[in-house]
């Protein structure tokens, strides 16, 4: 009971403060948490990196990687290594540049 009372008091205090404009809802589709954006720029989009932020960043990374692989398969002449003439394996493209991908023999 004491912790519920404490949370209620903190919520009232927050709603009466200038920080009310910084209360946001997490943008992750599976989350409905509210948080107070205390970042310098006020552009925070997720409740926390431990849960929603990690999921969103991982999904974005997988989507970009999939797009890069598809682009390499559509343009095989551009998948040639410029100095060595070796082909880049599409499943090993990491950062999206030919210099960061591993080369095959």
C-alpha positions, 0 to 999 in steps of 0.5 A: 500500500505504501508503494502505491501511495508513493507512486501516486504522489510522484505521478501528481508531482510530475503532472504539476511540473513543467516536465509534463510536456516531455511525457511520451508513450513508447513507440515500440508496437508491443509496448504501452509504457509512458516515460518522461523524456529527460534527454537533452534534445527531447527526441527519445522514442522508446521507454528503455534500451534494455527492452524496446530499444534493443528490439527496435535496433535489432529489427532495423539492423536485420532489415538493412542487412536484408536490403543490402543482400538483396541489392548485391544479388540484383547487381552482381557486377557491383559485388566484385571487389575492386582491388582483388577481383574477389566476390563478396559473399552476400551473407557476410555483408555487415556494415554495408560497405565493400571494405567492411565485408569479408572477401572469398577466394 
